[in-house]
């Protein structure tokens, strides 16, 4: 399975678990809201139940007060409580959702209607007409005796009170049951949420660990392979039997390694053939050139008096061309060998090296070479000799000033040195600054100025081999400053 599939499945799994957790918590929130609504209705039911019972007592007291005193205020209190009870019963009917409570409320309403229709309302009406005539008073006394003497009215009140007690007890029992159910639901939801969240975290960490280890180990192998290739071992291979993206990368690296090995082998063979070719060509060319030089010398020695001035000039031109050809061959060989020779590092006293360089330069003439206080470094002496020799030689060659001067100095940095070769010569135009480091490239016509165009190319090749930098700052007529860096690493 591909790594992307592992990551995708892991992400989907974690997403599903978190979705379930969210759904469970959402369901719990709905349950809590439903219970809040229920407790609000329950509170209203209990409150209305208490109000109803208080109103019944008010009606009893109001009726008795009216029967004893005949005061209309007692009737008003009775009527007000009676009307309010009808409203309370309707409100309670709208709040009840349980069928058993509906039955209880219906029974309560029936008892209340029975009590008011059979007892309280008739007595109230009889009392109201008792003062009209003796007959009405007798009627009231008869009704009062019939209604209360039997004790049935009291039994209705008792039944009514008992029904309210049962109703309240039922409501409190339902409250307790809902409370326990809610508590159990909250507990279960917490446990399930904790379980799902923990599972999600463990699953996510497991997938991350698995993918990290799966990738890190194989990347480490590929890194080791890259380091091996960088060190020159092109035959190294990655052994990977997987079928994922890292396997594709490993196969690509193996293919690259094989191609590099093949190309490097071909390149080495080509370089060896070029070296052999250069050696053979130089050897084969030097013989004819020496022959030409000898023939010209013999002609000059044997026929000196017979040669006209123009012929003598031609002979000198031939000798110059022969010398140039020999210098080009030597320069070409030096350029070819510049980065192939294995040179041991040693302690190099640069001031002594620069003195040796100056002493070995031909025709320094009246050029003044100023050498600063240079450091002693651990480096390849031959390469430094070639670099300074070519740079100083170029500075001398391209200087037609009356007082030619060459200065050599340095700057020390944290991890490298920077060396400068400065002259007050002819200078170089900006568009030639890169061209001068290309082999066989010269700024002047070879017929007017003898130069092989190899010196700076050799310098650039050595600097590149050391992975350092070379730079030139110059302008026509203002001299030149060549600078190059040299690492401090031992």
N, C-alpha and C positions, 0 to 999 in steps of 0.2 A: 504494500500500500504506500502511496506517495505521502510525503511529509505534509503537504498541503491538505490531504484528506484527513490525516490525524488531527491537524489543527482545526479544520472545519467541523469534524465530528465532535471534537472536544468543546468547541464553542457552542455548537447546537445543543449538546447535552447540558452544558452549564446554563444555557439560555432557557431550556425547557424546565430545569429544576427551579430556576429563579422565577419562571412564569407560574409554576405550580405554587411556589411560596407566596407569590403576589396574590394568586387567586384565593388561596386559603386565608390569607390575612384580609382580603377584601370580603370574603364570605363572613369572617368573624366580625368585621366592622358592620356588615348588614345585620348580623344577629344582635350585636350590641345596640344598634339603632332600633331594631324591632323591640328589644327588651325595654329600652328607654321609653318608646311609645307605649308599651304595655303598662309600665309602672306609672306613667302619666295618667293613663285611663283608669288604672287601679286606684290611684290616689283620688281621682275625681269620684269614682264609685263609692269609696269609703267615706269621703267627705259628704256626698249627697245622701248616703245611708244615714249618717249622723244627723244631717239636717232634717231628713224625713222623720226620724224618731223624735227629734226635738219639737218639730212641728206638731206631731201627734200629741205630745204632752201639752203643747200650747193650746191645741184644739180641746183637749179634755178639760184643762183648767179654765179656758174661756167659756166652754159650755156650762161647766158647773157654776162659774161666777155669774153667768147670765141667768141660770135657773134660780140661783139664790137671791140675786139682787135685782135682776131685770135691767141692768145697765147695758146700754147699747154698745159701749166700748168693748165689752167681752165678746159680743157677737162679731164685731169688726175684727178682733184678734183671731177668732175662730175662722172666719171666712178667708182672711188673708193667709193663714197657715194652710187651709184646705186647698186654696188655689195654687200656692207655692208647691204643695206636695204633688199636685197633678203635673206641674212643670218638671219637678225633680224626677218623677217616674218616667217621663218621656226622655229626659236626658240620660237616665240610667239605661233605658232601653236601647239608646243609640250607642252607648259605650260598651255594652256586654257583647262578647264574642263566644262565650261558652254556652252550650245548649242547656246544661244543668242549671246555670245561673239564670238563663232565660225563663226556665220553668219556675224557679223560685220567685223571680220578679213578677211573673204572671200571677202566681198564688198570692204574693203580697198585695198586688193591685186588687185582686178579687176580695181579699179580706178587708182591705181598706174601703172598697166600694160597699161591701156588705155592712161594715160598721157605720159608714156615713148614711147609707140609704135606709137601713133598718132601725138605727138607733139615734144617732146624733141629729140628723136633719129633721126627723119627725118631732123630737123633743123641742128642737129649736123653733119649729113652726108652731107647735102647740103652745109654747110659752109666749110667743109673740101675740097670739089671739086670746090668751087667758084673761087679759084685763078688759076685753071687750064686753063679755057677759058672763053670767054665772055658768051658763051651759058650757062655754069654752073653757072656763076654769076647771069644771068637772072633767071635761075631756082631757085637759092637760094632766090632771091628777091621775086619771085612769091610765093615760099613755105612760106616764112616768113610772107608775106602779107596775104596769105590764112589762115595760122594757127593762127595768132594773131589778125587779123582784126575782126574776127567774135566774139572774146571774149569767145569762148567755152573753151579754155585752162584754163582761169582764173576760170571759173565755176567748172571745174574738180578739180583744186587745192582747191577751197573753199569747195567743197564736201568732198575732202580728209581730209582737216583740221577738218571739222565738224564731220566726222566719228571718227576721233581720239579723239575729245572732248567727243563724246558720249561714246566711248569705255572707256576712262578714268573715265567719270562720272559713268558708269556702274560698273567699277572695284571698285571705292571708295564706291559706294552704297553697293556692295557685302561685302566689307571689314567691313563697319559699321554694316551690318546685322549679319555677322559672329561674330563680336565683342560683339554685344548685346546678341546673342545666347550663346556665351561662358560665358559671365558674368552671364546670367541667369542660365546656367548649373552649374557654380561654386557655385552660391548662393544656388541653390536647393540641390546640393551635400553636401554642408556644413550643411544645415538644416537637410537633411536626415541622414548624418553621426552623427550629434549631437543627433538627435532623437534616432537613433539605439544604439549609445554608451550609452546614458542616460538610455534607456530601458534595455540594457544589465546590466548596473551597478545596477539599481533598482531591476531587476529580480534576479541578483546574491545575492545582499544584502538581499532580501526578502527570498530567499531559505536558505541562511546561517542563518538568524534570525529564520526562521521557524524550521529548523533542530536543531539549537542550543537550542531554547526554548523547543522543543519537547524532546530532549535528556537530557538537563540539569535538567528539572523538574523531570523527571523519575529517573535520576541518583541520585538526591537529595533524592527522596523517598527510593531508594534502599540503599543509604548511611545511612539514618535514620534507615532502617531495620537492616543493619549490626551492627550499634551501639547498637540497642536494643538487638540483639542476643549476642553481646559482653558483655552487661550488665547483661545477664542472662535470658532475656525474649525470649524464644524460640517459643512462640506461635504467634509472629507477622507475618503478611502476607502482600504481595504487591498486591494491587488491580489495575489491568491493563487490560483494555478490548481491547487493540490494537491488531493488527495482524502483527507486525513487529519484527525485531531482538530484540528490547528492551523487547517486550512481552515474547519472548523466554527466555531471561535472567531472567525476573521477575518470570516466571514459574519455572525456574531452582532454583532460590533462594527460592521460596515457597516450592519446593520439598526438598531442603536442610534444610530449617527451620523445616519442618515436621519430616524429618529423624533425625535431631539433637534433636528435642523435644522428639521423641520416644526413641532415644538412651540415652539421658540424663536421662530420666525417668527410663529406665532400669538400667543405671549405678548407679543412686541414690538408687534404690531398692537393687541392688547388694551390694553397699557399706553399706547400712543399715543392710543387712543380714550378711555381713562380720563382721561388728562391733558387731552385736549380737552374731555371732559365736565366735568371739575373746573373748568377755566377758564371754560367757558360757563356752568355752573351758578352759579359764584361771581359772575360778572359779572351774570347775570340776577337772582340773588337780592339782590345788593347794592343794585340800583336800587330794588326795592320796599321793602327795609329802610330805605334812606335816606328814601324817601317817607313811610313810617310815622313815622320819627323827626321828619321836618319837620312833618308834620301835628300830632303831639303837641306840638311846640314852638310851632306857630301857635296851637293851642287854648289852651296855657298863657299865651301872650302876649296873645291877644285876649280871653280869658274868665277871666283870673286871678281877678277878684273874684267871678265867678259860680260858680266851682268850690268844691264842698264839700270838707272835709278828706278824706273817703273817696274822692272822685273824684280829688283830687290824688294820693292814695296809689296809686290805680290807674294814673294817668299815669306816676308814677315806676316802677311795676312794668313797664309797657309799655316804657319806655325801657331798663330793665335787661335785659328779654328781648331787645330789639333789639340792645343791645350784646353780649349773650352770643351771639346768632346771628352777628353780624359776627365776633366772636372765634373762634367755631367754624369759620366759613368760612376765615378767615385761618390758623387752626391746621391745618385740613385741607389747605390748599394748601402750607403749610410742610412738613407730614408727607409729602405726595406728592412734593415736590421734594427731600427730605432726602438721598436717595441717587442722584439723577439729575443733579445739577449737577456739571460738571467744574470742580474748584477746583484751582488751581495751588498748590503748596507754597511756603512762604516762611519766612524766619527770623522766629519769633514770640517776642517777649519777654513771657513769661506774666504777669509782674507788671504790665506796662503794659496787657496785655489785660484782666486782672482789674479794674484801676482803671476801664477803659472800660466793662466790664460793669456794675459797681456804679453808675457815674454814669448809665447808661442805664436802670436799674431804677426804676420809679415807686414812690413812697411807701415808701422804705426806712425812714422814720420814725426811731425811736431804736434801730434794730437796729445792733449793733456787728459789723462784718465784719473779721475778722483774716486778713490774707493773708501767708503765710510767704514765705521767700526761694525763689521758684520758678525753674526753669531757663529757658534760651533754647533752643528746639527748632525743627527744620525740619519744618513740618507745615501742614495746611490751617487757616488762621486763622479762616475763617468757621465751620467746624465746631466748633472749640474754643470760639469765642464762643457758639454756640448751646448747647453742652453746659453750660458754666459758667453761662451766663445762666439756663437752665431750672433747674439744680440749686440755684443760690443763690436764685432767685425762689421756688421751692418751699419752701426752708428758711425764707424770710421769711414767706411766706403762712401756713404751718402752725406758727406760733410765737405762743403767747399768754402767754409768760412775761413777768415784769416787766422783766427785763434780757435780751432776746433777743440771742443771739450766734451768729455763723456763722464757722467757721474753715476756711481753705483751705490745705492743705499737701501734701507729696508725699514719696515714697520712690523711690530710684533702684535699679534692678536691673540685671543684666548686659545684657539685651537690650531692656528696656522701662522706662518710668516708671509709677508708680502714684500717681494723684492722689486726694485725699480732700476731701470737702465735709462738714463736721461741724456739727451744730446742737444746741441744747439745747431743741428744741421739743417738740411733743406726742408724737412717736414714732409708730411704725407696728406694729401687731400682726403676728406672724409669718406668719399665713395670708394677709396682704395683700401680702407682699414680692414675689410674682410678678405679682400682678394690677395693681399700680400702673404697670407698664411697658406695659400694653395700652391702646390708644387709646380715648379717651372714658371710661375707667374712673376714677372718683373715689371717695374714701373718705367724703365727706360729701354730703348732699343738696344739689343745686344751688340749691334755693330758699333754703337757709340759708348757702350759701358759693359764691361765684362762681369756678368753675374749669372749663376746657374739657376737661381730661383728656387733653391732647395733648402737653404739654411733655416728660414723661418718655418717652412713646412716641417722640418725635423723637430724644431722647438715645439711646434703645436702638437705634433704626434706624441712627443714625450709627455707634455703637460696633460694631454687627454688620457694617456695611459695611466697617469697618476691621479686621474679624476680631479684635476685642479683647473684653474681658470687663468687665461692670459688675456691682456687687454692693451690697447694702444690709445694714447691721447696725443693728437698731432694736428697740425694745420700747415699749409705751405708757407715756408720761410720762418716758421716759429719753432723749429725743432720738434723732437718726438720724445715721448715718455712711454716706454714699454714696461708693463708690470705683470708679474705672475705670482700666484700663490703656491705655497708648499706646506703640506700638512705637518704638524708636530708629532704625529703618531710614530711610535718607534717600530 
